[in-house]
Amino acid sequence: MGRFVLPLLAALLSLGVFASPAQAKETPAYLALGDSIAFGVGASQPGSQGYVALTFDALRRSERYEERGLELVNLSVPGATSADLLLPGGQVDRAIDEIKARVEDESSQDDNVEIISIDIGGNDLIALASGDSPCRVDPLGGGCQQRFQEMLTTVRTNLMEAAKRLTKAAPRADLTIVGLYNPYSGTGTSLEVPADIAVQQLNSVFAGVAGDPDIEAKTADVFDLFRGRAGTLIAADGLHPNDDGHAVIAEVLLAAIEGRAPDVPADLLGGASPTATGSAPAADPPAQSETSGNDNNDEIIVLLLIAIPAAFFSGGIITGAYLLARGRR
């Protein structure tokens, strides 16, 4: 999620921190797809303290894999959108190549991909406030509202296609879709409620994809555990999880994979009271694009203004949240 992590990406890849599809395939594998959060940005050491790495470490020490072993192939790319997953040679193609290579490897009978996680969508939301989007000119106008709904449809379509392709390639693998959190929750700023609305709409999209009968994936819902805890679980950049935040996501993901309720240590949550983190963070630019020089804080504020009226038109519980947001202005 952002250009500032690209040097970090290059450094980590040059050090071989993440497993590569080219490595020997002697044990089962865990494939992770996603953006900068799945990559580990925000953690003090992304390669070991990011939630994907923590989940992998817990899995390989579990009864399921203690004897058999487990490999990690983290394909996530900072800045990726849902559309980027499906690019030729992109994450889904690379994942399927990995799956096929293991299936066709006759030297081992126990080296298939058994676990897959997908963490995507945040950059799709942020992209609404960039470039020539009508939301930059009139976030409350009909053009912006249409673009917001199109974004939700696009994420649903892209994620559905990605999940179906992965499920078809590895029908026996555990597929889990990781939900989004609100990095503003607990800041006490005007961004908190509208961000809740926008994130919950995307999480509803994820739940719908996971529940599709052709997919039947699991979901790792971290929204409630992050609620009111921006000061505890969010990194200094104000957007990505810190070490504790990544640890919370890892436990929720691990619990989903193992089919149990999450058991998050109380010391990770730091209490239930919201803690302010200061000013609003800068938003990441969309993947594979250049920012125009506009202040990113302005972009995220415009984006969150979009969420309020869009949520209003969605009806139901979201309407109540909209009314609450209006009452707090």
CORGIDA-V131051 format. One line per field, one symbol per residue. phi: phi as a letter, one per 40 degrees, with the letter a starting at -180 (. if undefined). A space follows every 10 residues. Layout:
phi = ???
This chain:
phi = .hccccccdc cccccgcbcb cccdbbbcbb bbbibcccch chccbdcbbc cccccdcccc ccdcbdccga bbbcccbdgc bcccdccdgc cccccccccc cccccccabb bccbbbbbba hcccccccbb gcdccccacb cccccccccc cccccccccc cccccccccb ccccbbcccc bbccchcgcc cccccdcccc cccccccccc ccccbfccbb cbdccccgbd cbbbcccgbc ccdccccccc ccccccccgb ccbcdccccg gcccbcbhcc cccccccfab ccgccccccc cddccccccc cdccggcccc ccccccccc
